[in-house]
Amino acid sequence: MVACMVVLAPHVEAITCGDVVINVLPCIEYLRSRGALSSTCCDGVKRINSVAKSSADRKLACECLKSVYSKVSGINTATAADLPRRCGTSAPYFSPTTDHCSTVLYLEDETNEQRIKGDILAIKDERRIQISSLIFNFDR
C-alpha cells in the first residue's frame, strides 16, 4: 500500500502596499512632470516589479498604485503608464488608468504565457478529437 500526502502552504504576498508607496515616492515629481527621471525612482520601480511576482502580488501593487495616483494631484497618466518602460522594465499595472486590477491576469513571463496558450490549443484539439470520435461512433 502506498500513501501519499500533499501539504499546501497558504500563499503569502511578497509585497505590501507600504512597499509600493515607499518605492514609488521618488517618482512623484517626475510623474507630475515637474522633475527629471531619477535613478532612485527607477530603482524603486524595478524593486516593485521584481518583488511582485505572482498575480496576487501584481494585483496588490496595481491597487496600491491606483490609490497613490488618486491621492496625488497632477499625475500625468501617459508618463505614469510609460514609467516602467523608461526604467527598462515591464509592468502594465503602473498605469493610473488601469481599472481592471482585479480581473487582469498578470502572466509571470513569456514562457508561462506560451505554456498557457499551448494548454488552450491542446484542450481545443482534444475536444475536436472527442467530437470527431462521437460523430464517427454515431455514424456506425
C-alpha positions as CSV (number, residue, x, y, z in Angstrom):
1,M,0.0,0.0,0.0
2,V,1.3,3.4,-1.0
3,A,0.2,6.5,0.8
4,C,0.7,10.0,-0.5
5,M,0.2,13.2,1.4
6,V,0.2,16.7,-0.1
7,V,0.7,19.7,2.1
8,L,-0.2,23.0,0.7
9,A,1.2,26.2,2.2
10,P,-1.0,29.3,2.1
11,H,0.0,32.0,-0.4
12,V,1.7,34.9,1.3
13,E,2.0,38.2,-0.6
14,A,5.7,39.1,-1.1
15,I,4.8,42.8,-1.3
16,T,2.8,45.2,0.8
17,C,1.1,48.4,-0.1
18,G,3.6,50.2,2.1
19,D,6.4,48.7,0.0
20,V,4.8,50.0,-3.2
21,V,4.3,53.5,-1.7
22,I,7.9,53.8,-0.4
23,N,9.3,52.7,-3.7
24,V,7.1,54.9,-5.9
25,L,7.6,58.1,-3.8
26,P,10.8,59.1,-5.5
27,C,8.9,59.1,-8.8
28,I,6.1,61.6,-7.8
29,E,7.7,64.8,-9.1
30,Y,8.6,63.1,-12.4
31,L,5.0,61.8,-12.7
32,R,3.7,65.3,-12.1
33,S,6.0,66.4,-15.0
34,R,8.0,68.6,-12.6
35,G,11.2,66.8,-12.4
36,A,13.7,64.5,-14.2
37,L,13.6,60.8,-14.1
38,S,16.0,59.7,-11.3
39,S,17.9,56.5,-10.8
40,T,16.2,56.3,-7.3
41,C,12.8,56.3,-9.0
42,C,13.8,53.6,-11.5
43,D,15.4,51.5,-8.7
44,G,12.0,51.7,-6.9
45,V,10.0,50.7,-10.0
46,K,12.4,47.8,-10.6
47,R,12.2,46.7,-7.0
48,I,8.4,46.7,-7.1
49,N,8.4,44.7,-10.3
50,S,11.0,42.2,-9.0
51,V,9.1,41.6,-5.7
52,A,5.6,41.5,-7.2
53,K,6.0,38.1,-9.0
54,S,2.6,36.4,-8.5
55,S,-0.7,37.6,-9.9
56,A,-1.9,38.4,-6.4
57,D,1.2,40.5,-5.7
58,R,0.8,42.4,-9.0
59,K,-2.9,42.9,-8.3
60,L,-2.0,44.4,-4.9
61,A,0.7,46.6,-6.5
62,C,-1.9,47.8,-9.0
63,E,-4.5,48.7,-6.4
64,C,-1.8,50.5,-4.3
65,L,-0.6,52.5,-7.2
66,K,-4.1,53.4,-8.2
67,S,-4.6,54.6,-4.6
68,V,-1.4,56.7,-4.7
69,Y,-2.3,58.2,-8.0
70,S,-5.8,59.2,-6.9
71,K,-4.4,61.0,-3.8
72,V,-1.7,62.9,-5.6
73,S,-2.8,65.8,-7.8
74,G,-1.3,66.4,-11.2
75,I,-0.1,62.9,-12.1
76,N,0.4,62.7,-15.8
77,T,-1.3,59.5,-16.9
78,A,0.8,59.0,-20.0
79,T,4.0,59.5,-18.0
80,A,2.9,57.1,-15.3
81,A,1.9,54.4,-17.9
82,D,5.3,54.8,-19.6
83,L,7.3,54.8,-16.4
84,P,8.3,51.1,-16.3
85,R,9.5,51.2,-19.9
86,R,11.5,54.3,-19.3
87,C,13.1,52.5,-16.3
88,G,13.9,49.4,-18.5
89,T,11.3,47.0,-17.2
90,S,7.7,46.0,-18.0
91,A,4.8,46.4,-15.6
92,P,1.4,47.2,-17.1
93,Y,-0.1,47.7,-13.6
94,F,1.7,51.1,-13.2
95,S,-0.9,52.8,-15.4
96,P,-3.2,55.2,-13.4
97,T,-6.0,54.4,-15.9
98,T,-5.9,50.7,-15.0
99,D,-9.4,49.9,-13.8
100,H,-9.0,46.2,-14.1
101,C,-6.7,45.3,-11.3
102,S,-9.0,42.6,-10.0
103,T,-9.6,40.9,-13.4
104,V,-6.4,41.0,-15.3
105,L,-4.1,38.0,-15.1
106,Y,-0.5,39.2,-15.0
107,L,1.5,36.4,-16.6
108,E,4.8,35.7,-14.9
109,D,6.8,35.6,-18.1
110,E,6.6,34.8,-21.8
111,T,7.4,31.1,-21.1
112,N,4.3,30.9,-18.9
113,E,2.2,32.7,-21.5
114,Q,3.3,30.3,-24.1
115,R,2.6,27.3,-21.9
116,I,-1.0,28.7,-21.3
117,K,-1.5,29.2,-25.0
118,G,-0.2,25.7,-25.6
119,D,-2.6,24.3,-23.0
120,I,-5.6,26.1,-24.6
121,L,-4.7,24.7,-28.0
122,A,-4.3,21.2,-26.6
123,I,-7.7,21.4,-25.0
124,K,-9.3,22.6,-28.2
125,D,-7.6,19.8,-30.2
126,E,-8.7,17.3,-27.5
127,R,-12.3,18.5,-27.8
128,R,-12.1,18.4,-31.6
129,I,-10.9,14.8,-31.4
130,Q,-13.7,13.9,-28.9
131,I,-16.3,15.4,-31.1
132,S,-14.9,13.7,-34.2
133,S,-14.9,10.4,-32.3
134,L,-18.5,10.9,-31.2
135,I,-19.6,11.7,-34.7
136,F,-17.7,8.7,-36.1
137,N,-19.2,6.3,-33.4
138,F,-22.7,7.7,-34.1
139,D,-22.4,7.1,-37.8
140,R,-21.6,3.4,-37.3
